[in-house]
Amino acid sequence: MTPDTDTQSGAGKLRIVVIRRLKSGRYRIYSRKRDPRTGKRRNLGTFRTREEAEAHERAIQYFKRHG
């Protein structure tokens, strides 16, 4: 995973990118935390465009805090 700057807040903080492009051309969101048993990240969804994936990631972050 590659570090990326957080452009949403404008603070320029470094964060871990959880959206990866697959060989099929789609984009997948992965959990930031690794499963301690397997060492892998959980698949949180696959999307046709990066914009769709980013919108879904924002929704995930919202509901994590406003549940």
Backbone torsions as a table, in degrees:
resi	resn	phi	psi	omega
1	MET	NA	142.8	-176.6
2	THR	-107.6	144.0	176.2
3	PRO	-72.1	151.5	-179.8
4	ASP	-145.6	154.4	178.4
5	THR	-84.6	144.8	-179.7
6	ASP	-83.9	105.6	-177.5
7	THR	-88.0	-14.4	179.9
8	GLN	-63.6	-49.8	-176.0
9	SER	-81.8	-20.3	-178.5
10	GLY	75.7	3.4	-176.8
11	ALA	-80.7	-15.7	-179.8
12	GLY	74.0	20.7	179.2
13	LYS	-70.3	151.1	176.9
14	LEU	-87.2	133.4	178.1
15	ARG	-139.9	163.2	179.1
16	ILE	-86.4	128.9	177.6
17	VAL	-77.4	128.4	-179.0
18	VAL	-109.4	6.9	178.2
19	ILE	-106.5	124.4	179.1
20	ARG	-123.2	147.6	175.6
21	ARG	-88.9	132.4	180.0
22	LEU	-92.6	167.2	178.5
23	LYS	-61.4	-28.7	-179.6
24	SER	-73.0	-10.4	-178.9
25	GLY	96.0	-6.4	177.4
26	ARG	-85.0	170.8	-179.4
27	TYR	-119.1	139.7	-178.8
28	ARG	-124.9	139.1	175.9
29	ILE	-97.9	132.7	176.6
30	TYR	-116.1	151.0	175.4
31	SER	-63.3	148.4	177.9
32	ARG	-73.4	-30.9	-178.9
33	LYS	-88.9	144.8	175.7
34	ARG	-91.7	146.7	174.1
35	ASP	-72.2	123.4	-176.6
36	PRO	-62.7	-28.8	-179.4
37	ARG	-75.4	-46.5	-174.5
38	THR	-97.6	-24.0	-177.2
39	GLY	80.2	5.4	-179.0
40	LYS	-102.8	163.7	177.8
41	ARG	-96.5	146.3	-179.0
42	ARG	-75.7	138.0	176.7
43	ASN	-76.5	122.6	-179.2
44	LEU	-107.2	8.8	176.2
45	GLY	137.4	153.3	179.0
46	THR	-123.6	136.9	-172.7
47	PHE	-134.9	155.2	-178.4
48	ARG	-72.4	-36.0	-178.1
49	THR	-124.9	158.1	177.4
50	ARG	-66.0	-34.5	178.9
51	GLU	-61.1	-42.4	177.6
52	GLU	-62.8	-42.1	-179.8
53	ALA	-64.6	-42.2	179.7
54	GLU	-66.1	-38.7	178.2
55	ALA	-64.0	-40.6	179.4
56	HIS	-68.7	-36.8	177.7
57	GLU	-62.7	-40.7	177.1
58	ARG	-62.7	-39.7	178.0
59	ALA	-64.4	-40.4	178.1
60	ILE	-61.0	-46.7	-178.9
61	GLN	-64.1	-37.9	178.6
62	TYR	-62.7	-50.0	-175.9
63	PHE	-72.1	-22.1	174.5
64	LYS	-65.5	-32.4	-175.9
65	ARG	-99.2	-23.8	-175.9
66	HIS	-116.0	5.4	179.9
67	GLY	0.6	NA	NA
